[in-house]
Amino acid sequence: MGFAKEKSFIEESEILKVLGHPVRLKIVAGLCTKECNVKKIWECLELPQATVSQHLALLKNKGIISGKRDGAEVYYSVVHPFAKRVVDILK
């Protein structure tokens, strides 16, 4: 094993840290199957909208999810391939 992949391991470890929170992992797992808006996410998780929004902001800032605006709503989906692989492995 060489050290050429060190940078990749750093990025992957950051993704794993973010996915280490159960709420964020649930959000990413759900978004791997279907894109959703914030209201649908917090209704499904039965959590306050502000809590879900904080988690979504962190996931978006780390490049794990992306939002697509449709009128007044934003629909989120998973865009990071490693995050998708992690969820697939856990299923």
C-alpha positions in Angstrom: 0.0 0.0 0.0 1.4 3.4 -1.0 0.9 6.8 0.4 -0.5 8.2 -2.8 -4.1 7.9 -1.5 -3.4 9.9 1.7 -5.4 12.9 0.4 -8.4 10.7 -0.5 -8.4 9.2 3.0 -8.5 12.6 4.5 -11.5 13.6 2.5 -13.2 10.3 3.2 -12.6 10.6 6.9 -14.2 14.0 6.9 -17.3 12.5 5.2 -17.4 9.7 7.7 -17.2 12.2 10.6 -20.2 14.1 9.2 -22.2 10.9 8.6 -21.3 9.7 12.1 -24.3 11.6 13.5 -27.5 9.5 13.4 -29.8 12.3 12.1 -27.4 13.2 9.3 -27.0 9.5 8.4 -30.8 9.1 8.3 -31.1 12.2 6.1 -28.5 11.0 3.6 -29.9 7.5 3.5 -33.4 8.9 2.8 -32.0 11.3 0.1 -30.2 8.4 -1.6 -33.5 7.0 -2.4 -35.5 10.1 -3.2 -34.9 13.9 -3.4 -37.0 15.8 -0.8 -37.7 19.3 0.4 -36.9 20.3 4.0 -40.6 20.1 5.1 -40.8 16.5 4.0 -37.6 15.6 5.7 -38.5 17.1 9.1 -41.9 15.5 8.9 -40.4 12.1 8.2 -37.9 12.4 11.0 -40.3 14.0 13.4 -37.8 16.7 14.3 -38.1 20.5 14.5 -37.5 22.3 11.2 -34.6 24.3 12.7 -32.8 21.1 13.7 -33.2 19.6 10.3 -32.1 22.8 8.6 -28.9 22.9 10.7 -28.0 19.3 9.7 -28.8 20.0 6.0 -26.6 23.1 6.1 -23.7 21.0 7.4 -24.2 18.3 4.8 -24.4 20.9 2.0 -21.3 22.7 3.2 -19.4 19.5 3.2 -20.5 18.8 -0.4 -22.5 15.7 0.5 -25.9 17.0 -0.6 -27.0 19.7 -3.1 -30.2 21.7 -3.2 -32.2 22.4 -6.4 -34.7 25.2 -6.2 -38.2 24.7 -7.5 -40.2 27.9 -7.0 -40.2 28.6 -3.3 -39.0 25.1 -2.3 -35.5 23.6 -2.4 -35.2 19.8 -3.1 -32.1 18.1 -1.7 -30.3 15.1 -3.1 -27.0 13.3 -2.4 -24.2 14.3 -4.7 -21.1 12.9 -3.1 -20.3 9.4 -4.4 -18.5 8.2 -1.3 -21.4 9.2 0.9 -23.7 7.1 -1.4 -21.3 4.2 -1.2 -21.3 4.4 2.6 -25.1 4.3 2.8 -25.2 1.3 0.3 -22.7 -0.6 2.5 -24.8 0.1 5.6 -28.0 -1.1 4.0 
